[in-house]
Amino acid sequence: MAGVGQMLRLAREEKEWSLLETEEITKIRVRYIQALEEEEYGILPGATYVKGYLRTYAKQLGLNPDEVIELYSVSIKPEVAPVIESPERIVKSRPSWVRPLIIGGMALVAIALAIGIKSLYHPEGTPDPTYSSTPLISAPDQEPTVPSQTTPESPTPSSPPSVVASTQDGLTAQLVFTQACWIEIKIDGQAPFQGTFAAGTSKEVKGTDKIELVSIGNAGGVTVTLNGKDMPSLGKPGQVLHNIVLTKDTLNQL
């Protein structure tokens, strides 16, 4: 029985559709079409999107979507995580008399060192300076006069410099996800990044001239604020959108 990818490719070739023509008809990007036909599902954002693209692609090719999804589910085998057994730890018991013996030996060594140090610094016949017979000098009867000291006046702290409010440059898009959503973003023409965001999360994106929402897997699951201004709703839940460009002209129209 042919795999899902071979079935899709044969159906497309039978209709004599090129990859670019297929993208225009199905609204699925070329690299995702190739991933479906080559069964490289890791390129797609997740299993939910794989099934959604398979269903859409199968309908456009005239195939039964349920049969394609069932064949895909059978072909995916869950990986079984290997079980790592930790080696048994061998605990060696120590006789109860060893610890007191060690402590006693250490005490004897400390006493011997103390005696040796004392005999080294105070040999026999040398008076101990601690017990010197020299009388101590008594304190004078009158307390010495302490000259008065004037406390220098502390300098008056200078007032802090005025804080000048900085003006915001560039573009800042705040994306708040109310539903699970996959999104691909390009900033100022740089290489795009993509990811899947869960409901209740948010993402802040900053750019200089242009922020491009290349692809949104669930337009109704995300709200966009541009430089603090709310944008209109992008679409409905489950709707897939492409190439939404945010510029300073977009900001001026809000």
C-alpha positions in Angstrom: 0.0 0.0 0.0 1.4 3.4 -1.0 2.3 5.9 1.7 0.6 9.2 2.3 3.3 11.3 0.6 3.4 9.0 -2.5 -0.4 9.1 -2.8 -0.5 12.9 -2.7 2.4 13.3 -5.2 0.8 10.9 -7.7 -2.6 12.6 -7.4 -0.9 16.0 -8.0 1.1 14.7 -11.0 -2.0 13.2 -12.5 -3.6 16.7 -12.4 -0.4 18.0 -14.0 0.0 20.7 -11.3 3.4 22.2 -10.6 4.3 23.0 -7.0 3.7 26.7 -7.6 0.3 26.1 -9.1 -0.5 23.8 -6.2 0.4 26.5 -3.7 -1.9 29.0 -5.5 -4.8 26.5 -5.5 -4.4 25.1 -2.0 -3.0 28.2 -0.2 -0.3 25.9 1.3 3.3 27.0 0.9 5.6 25.1 -1.4 7.9 23.9 1.3 5.0 22.5 3.3 3.7 20.7 0.2 7.1 19.1 -0.4 7.2 18.1 3.3 3.8 16.4 3.0 4.8 14.5 -0.2 8.2 13.5 1.3 6.5 12.7 4.7 9.0 14.9 6.5 6.4 16.1 9.1 9.0 17.6 11.4 9.2 20.7 9.1 5.6 21.5 9.9 4.7 23.3 13.2 2.9 20.3 14.8 0.6 17.3 14.4 -2.5 19.5 14.4 -1.2 21.5 11.5 -0.1 18.4 9.7 -3.6 17.0 9.8 -5.1 20.3 8.8 -2.8 20.6 5.7 -3.4 17.0 4.8 -7.1 17.4 4.9 -7.0 20.6 2.8 -4.5 19.1 0.3 -6.5 15.9 -0.1 -9.8 17.8 -0.8 -8.1 19.8 -3.5 -6.7 16.7 -5.1 -10.1 14.9 -5.0 -8.9 12.3 -2.4 -10.9 11.1 0.6 -9.5 13.3 3.5 -10.6 10.8 6.2 -8.7 8.0 4.5 -5.6 10.2 4.1 -5.7 11.2 7.8 -6.2 7.5 8.9 -3.2 6.4 6.8 -1.1 9.2 8.3 -2.1 8.2 11.8 -1.1 4.6 11.2 2.2 5.6 9.7 3.2 7.5 12.8 4.6 5.2 15.5 5.2 6.7 18.9 8.7 6.3 20.2 9.2 4.4 23.4 11.6 6.1 25.7 14.4 3.7 26.8 14.4 2.7 30.4 17.8 3.3 32.1 18.4 1.2 35.1 20.7 2.8 37.6 23.3 0.4 39.1 22.8 -0.6 42.7 24.8 1.5 45.1 27.0 -0.6 47.3 27.2 0.9 50.8 30.1 -0.3 52.8 29.5 -0.4 56.6 32.2 1.0 58.8 32.8 -0.5 62.3 31.4 1.6 65.1 34.8 1.7 66.9 36.6 3.4 64.0 35.1 6.9 64.4 36.0 7.4 68.1 39.5 6.1 67.4 40.0 8.6 64.6 38.7 11.5 66.8 41.0 10.5 69.7 44.0 10.3 67.4 43.3 13.8 66.0 43.0 15.2 69.6 46.4 13.8 70.6 48.0 15.3 67.5 46.5 18.7 68.3 47.8 18.6 71.9 51.3 17.6 70.8 51.4 20.5 68.3 50.3 23.0 70.9 53.0 21.8 73.3 55.6 22.0 70.6 54.6 25.5 69.5 54.7 26.8 73.1 58.2 25.3 73.8 59.4 26.9 70.5 58.4 30.4 71.4 58.9 30.2 75.2 62.0 28.1 76.1 62.7 27.2 79.7 64.2 30.1 81.8 62.6 32.8 79.7 60.0 34.8 81.5 56.5 34.9 80.0 55.8 38.5 78.9 52.2 37.9 80.0 53.3 37.9 83.7 55.8 40.8 83.6 56.6 42.5 86.9 56.8 46.0 85.4 54.1 48.1 87.1 51.4 49.5 85.0 51.2 53.2 84.4 48.2 54.6 86.2 45.8 56.8 84.4 45.9 60.6 85.2 43.5 62.0 87.7 42.2 64.6 85.4 40.6 63.7 82.1 42.4 65.3 79.2 40.6 68.2 77.6 39.2 67.2 74.3 39.3 70.1 71.9 35.9 70.9 70.6 35.3 70.0 67.0 32.9 71.7 64.8 31.0 69.5 62.6 31.4 70.6 59.0 28.2 71.4 57.3 27.1 68.7 55.0 26.8 70.0 51.4 23.3 70.5 50.2 22.6 67.7 47.7 22.0 69.1 44.3 18.7 68.5 42.7 18.6 65.6 40.3 18.7 66.5 36.6 15.4 66.7 34.9 14.3 63.5 33.2 13.6 64.0 29.6 11.0 61.6 28.2 12.5 59.6 25.4 10.6 59.3 22.2 9.9 55.8 20.9 11.6 55.0 17.6 10.8 52.1 15.2 8.0 49.6 15.6 7.0 47.5 18.5 4.3 44.8 18.0 2.8 43.2 21.1 1.2 39.8 20.2 -1.3 38.4 22.8 -2.4 34.8 22.1 -5.9 34.0 23.3 -5.8 30.5 21.6 -3.1 28.2 20.6 -1.5 29.7 17.4 1.4 29.0 15.1 3.1 32.0 13.6 6.0 32.9 11.4 7.5 36.5 11.6 10.1 38.4 9.6 11.7 41.7 10.9 13.3 44.3 8.6 13.9 41.7 5.9 15.9 39.4 8.1 15.6 35.6 8.2 12.2 34.7 9.6 11.6 32.9 12.9 8.6 30.7 13.8 7.0 29.0 16.7 3.8 27.7 18.3 2.4 29.8 21.3 -0.1 28.5 23.8 -3.2 30.4 24.9 -2.5 33.0 27.6 1.1 33.8 26.3 2.4 36.9 24.6 5.3 37.9 22.3 6.9 41.3 21.8 8.5 42.0 18.4 10.6 45.1 17.7 11.7 46.4 14.3 13.0 49.5 12.6 10.9 49.9 9.4 8.9 46.7 8.9 7.4 43.8 10.8 6.0 41.1 8.5 3.6 38.4 9.8 4.6 35.9 7.1 2.1 33.2 8.1 -0.5 32.9 10.9 -2.1 29.4 11.5 -5.0 30.7 13.7 -5.8 34.3 12.9 -8.7 34.5 15.4 -6.4 33.3 18.3 -4.1 36.4 18.3 -4.5 40.1 18.9 -1.9 42.7 17.8 -1.0 46.1 19.4 1.4 48.3 17.4 3.3 50.9 19.4 0.5 50.8 22.0 -2.4 51.1 19.5 -4.8 48.3 19.1 -5.1 46.8 15.6 -8.4 45.4 14.2 -9.1 41.7 14.4 -6.9 39.8 11.9 -9.4 37.0 11.1 -11.5 34.2 12.4 -10.5 31.2 14.6 -8.8 28.6 12.5 -8.2 31.0 9.5 -4.8 30.8 7.9 -3.3 34.2 6.8 -0.2 35.2 4.9 2.0 38.3 4.4 0.5 40.8 6.8 3.0 43.8 6.7 3.2 46.3 9.6 4.9 49.6 8.8 4.9 53.2 10.1 2.1 53.9 7.5 0.1 51.1 9.3 0.7 52.9 12.6 -0.5 56.3 11.2 -3.7 54.7 10.0 -4.7 53.4 13.5 
